């Protein structure tokens, strides 16, 4: 069984690598702005620094970060061969199919110990755990005191509904795929044309966002 699982994970990694290369080549120009914004995120910056310090890996955010195989997380790519090496903060509610097979063989990195425990707890509840479990780590908190906004984001985790339900996070981190392109979104006080046609999801809890939202413009 372990031998078959290893082969399955290898196939999932091969598919993820092929998708990453294809997306990177097709959207090198069009997606550069989104990739730059992704690299500006504090959690992605910390993850890149963590991988360099703890594992000697020179990584960058993957261009295929909106694809299903990363379970709503951010794939981090080795700059040497452009293959996925880590998935940052995957959503437990999106672990299935290729995502389950890929994540079973990769390092999963989480911003805090609490988020790491949340993933373990919710994947066990959904019975989406590989035979040998997951290989997970969390990033150490910065030495400086955290801003109030970060503390609020941590506090939002236990207030979310269980994985698979609609998002009820106090400060949802929204993303939506429109015409094959990932777009950042934010809650809105009224329904927008995009919200009427597409479904946004929350990266904090992994659930669909069923309230009005709008695309983020800045």
HUFEN-V483574 format. One record per residue. N is the residue number from 0. SS is DSSP state (hx for helix, st for strand, lp for the rest). D_CENTER is the distance of its C-alpha to the mean C-alpha in Angstrom with 1 decimal. Layout:
n:N ss:SS d_center:D_CENTER
n:N ss:SS d_center:D_CENTER
//
This chain:
n:0 ss:lp d_center:28.2
n:1 ss:hx d_center:26.3
n:2 ss:hx d_center:27.6
n:3 ss:hx d_center:26.4
n:4 ss:hx d_center:22.9
n:5 ss:hx d_center:22.8
n:6 ss:hx d_center:23.9
n:7 ss:hx d_center:21.3
n:8 ss:hx d_center:18.5
n:9 ss:hx d_center:20.3
n:10 ss:hx d_center:20.5
n:11 ss:hx d_center:16.8
n:12 ss:hx d_center:16.2
n:13 ss:hx d_center:19.0
n:14 ss:hx d_center:17.6
n:15 ss:hx d_center:14.2
n:16 ss:hx d_center:16.3
n:17 ss:hx d_center:18.6
n:18 ss:hx d_center:16.0
n:19 ss:hx d_center:14.7
n:20 ss:hx d_center:18.3
n:21 ss:hx d_center:19.3
n:22 ss:hx d_center:16.8
n:23 ss:hx d_center:17.5
n:24 ss:hx d_center:21.2
n:25 ss:hx d_center:21.3
n:26 ss:lp d_center:19.4
n:27 ss:lp d_center:20.5
n:28 ss:lp d_center:22.4
n:29 ss:lp d_center:20.9
n:30 ss:lp d_center:17.3
n:31 ss:hx d_center:18.4
n:32 ss:hx d_center:18.3
n:33 ss:hx d_center:14.7
n:34 ss:hx d_center:13.8
n:35 ss:hx d_center:16.1
n:36 ss:hx d_center:14.6
n:37 ss:hx d_center:11.1
n:38 ss:hx d_center:13.2
n:39 ss:lp d_center:15.0
n:40 ss:lp d_center:12.3
n:41 ss:hx d_center:13.6
n:42 ss:hx d_center:10.6
n:43 ss:hx d_center:10.0
n:44 ss:hx d_center:13.8
n:45 ss:hx d_center:14.2
n:46 ss:hx d_center:11.9
n:47 ss:hx d_center:14.1
n:48 ss:hx d_center:17.1
n:49 ss:hx d_center:16.4
n:50 ss:hx d_center:16.1
n:51 ss:hx d_center:19.3
n:52 ss:hx d_center:21.1
n:53 ss:hx d_center:20.4
n:54 ss:hx d_center:20.0
n:55 ss:lp d_center:21.7
n:56 ss:lp d_center:18.8
n:57 ss:lp d_center:18.8
n:58 ss:st d_center:15.3
n:59 ss:st d_center:13.7
n:60 ss:st d_center:10.5
n:61 ss:lp d_center:10.6
n:62 ss:lp d_center:12.2
n:63 ss:lp d_center:10.7
n:64 ss:lp d_center:7.2
n:65 ss:lp d_center:8.3
n:66 ss:lp d_center:9.7
n:67 ss:hx d_center:9.8
n:68 ss:hx d_center:9.9
n:69 ss:hx d_center:6.3
n:70 ss:lp d_center:6.2
n:71 ss:lp d_center:4.0
n:72 ss:lp d_center:1.0
n:73 ss:st d_center:3.8
n:74 ss:st d_center:6.9
n:75 ss:st d_center:9.7
n:76 ss:st d_center:13.1
n:77 ss:st d_center:16.5
n:78 ss:lp d_center:18.8
n:79 ss:lp d_center:21.8
n:80 ss:lp d_center:21.0
n:81 ss:lp d_center:17.7
n:82 ss:lp d_center:16.2
n:83 ss:st d_center:12.7
n:84 ss:st d_center:13.3
n:85 ss:st d_center:10.2
n:86 ss:st d_center:6.6
n:87 ss:st d_center:5.4
n:88 ss:lp d_center:4.8
n:89 ss:lp d_center:4.2
n:90 ss:lp d_center:6.4
n:91 ss:hx d_center:9.9
n:92 ss:hx d_center:11.4
n:93 ss:hx d_center:9.7
n:94 ss:lp d_center:10.9
n:95 ss:lp d_center:13.9
n:96 ss:lp d_center:15.8
n:97 ss:hx d_center:14.5
n:98 ss:hx d_center:11.1
n:99 ss:hx d_center:13.4
n:100 ss:hx d_center:15.5
n:101 ss:hx d_center:13.1
n:102 ss:hx d_center:11.3
n:103 ss:lp d_center:14.9
n:104 ss:lp d_center:15.9
n:105 ss:lp d_center:13.3
n:106 ss:st d_center:12.7
n:107 ss:st d_center:9.8
n:108 ss:st d_center:9.7
n:109 ss:st d_center:9.5
n:110 ss:lp d_center:11.2
n:111 ss:lp d_center:14.1
n:112 ss:hx d_center:16.1
n:113 ss:hx d_center:15.9
n:114 ss:hx d_center:12.2
n:115 ss:hx d_center:12.7
n:116 ss:hx d_center:15.7
n:117 ss:hx d_center:14.1
n:118 ss:hx d_center:11.8
n:119 ss:hx d_center:15.0
n:120 ss:hx d_center:17.2
n:121 ss:hx d_center:15.4
n:122 ss:hx d_center:14.9
n:123 ss:hx d_center:18.6
n:124 ss:hx d_center:19.6
n:125 ss:lp d_center:18.2
n:126 ss:lp d_center:19.8
n:127 ss:lp d_center:16.7
n:128 ss:lp d_center:17.5
n:129 ss:lp d_center:18.9
n:130 ss:lp d_center:22.5
n:131 ss:lp d_center:21.8
n:132 ss:lp d_center:18.8
n:133 ss:lp d_center:15.5
n:134 ss:st d_center:15.7
n:135 ss:st d_center:13.8
n:136 ss:st d_center:14.4
n:137 ss:st d_center:13.9
n:138 ss:lp d_center:14.9
n:139 ss:lp d_center:18.3
n:140 ss:lp d_center:19.1
n:141 ss:lp d_center:20.8
n:142 ss:lp d_center:24.6
n:143 ss:lp d_center:25.2
n:144 ss:lp d_center:25.0
n:145 ss:lp d_center:21.9
n:146 ss:lp d_center:22.4
n:147 ss:hx d_center:22.9
n:148 ss:hx d_center:19.8
n:149 ss:hx d_center:17.6
n:150 ss:hx d_center:19.7
n:151 ss:hx d_center:19.4
n:152 ss:hx d_center:15.6
n:153 ss:hx d_center:16.1
n:154 ss:hx d_center:18.9
n:155 ss:hx d_center:16.9
n:156 ss:hx d_center:15.0
n:157 ss:hx d_center:18.2
n:158 ss:hx d_center:19.4
n:159 ss:lp d_center:16.8
n:160 ss:lp d_center:18.2
n:161 ss:lp d_center:17.4
n:162 ss:lp d_center:14.4
n:163 ss:lp d_center:15.4
n:164 ss:lp d_center:17.5
n:165 ss:lp d_center:17.4
n:166 ss:lp d_center:15.5
n:167 ss:lp d_center:18.1
n:168 ss:lp d_center:16.3
n:169 ss:lp d_center:18.9
n:170 ss:lp d_center:16.6
n:171 ss:lp d_center:13.8
n:172 ss:lp d_center:11.1
n:173 ss:st d_center:11.5
n:174 ss:st d_center:10.4
n:175 ss:st d_center:12.8
n:176 ss:st d_center:13.8
n:177 ss:st d_center:17.5
n:178 ss:lp d_center:19.6
n:179 ss:lp d_center:16.8
n:180 ss:st d_center:15.5
n:181 ss:st d_center:12.3
n:182 ss:st d_center:13.8
n:183 ss:st d_center:13.1
n:184 ss:st d_center:15.1
n:185 ss:st d_center:17.0
n:186 ss:st d_center:19.3
n:187 ss:lp d_center:22.8
n:188 ss:lp d_center:26.2
n:189 ss:lp d_center:27.2
n:190 ss:lp d_center:26.1
n:191 ss:lp d_center:25.3
n:192 ss:hx d_center:25.9
n:193 ss:hx d_center:22.3
n:194 ss:hx d_center:21.4
n:195 ss:hx d_center:24.3
n:196 ss:hx d_center:23.1
n:197 ss:lp d_center:19.3
n:198 ss:lp d_center:16.9
n:199 ss:st d_center:14.1
n:200 ss:st d_center:11.3
n:201 ss:st d_center:10.1
n:202 ss:lp d_center:6.6
n:203 ss:lp d_center:8.9
n:204 ss:lp d_center:10.5
n:205 ss:lp d_center:9.0
n:206 ss:lp d_center:12.5
n:207 ss:st d_center:14.3
n:208 ss:st d_center:16.0
n:209 ss:lp d_center:19.7
n:210 ss:lp d_center:21.3
n:211 ss:lp d_center:22.3
n:212 ss:st d_center:19.9
n:213 ss:st d_center:20.4
n:214 ss:st d_center:18.7
n:215 ss:lp d_center:18.3
n:216 ss:lp d_center:21.0
n:217 ss:lp d_center:20.7
//
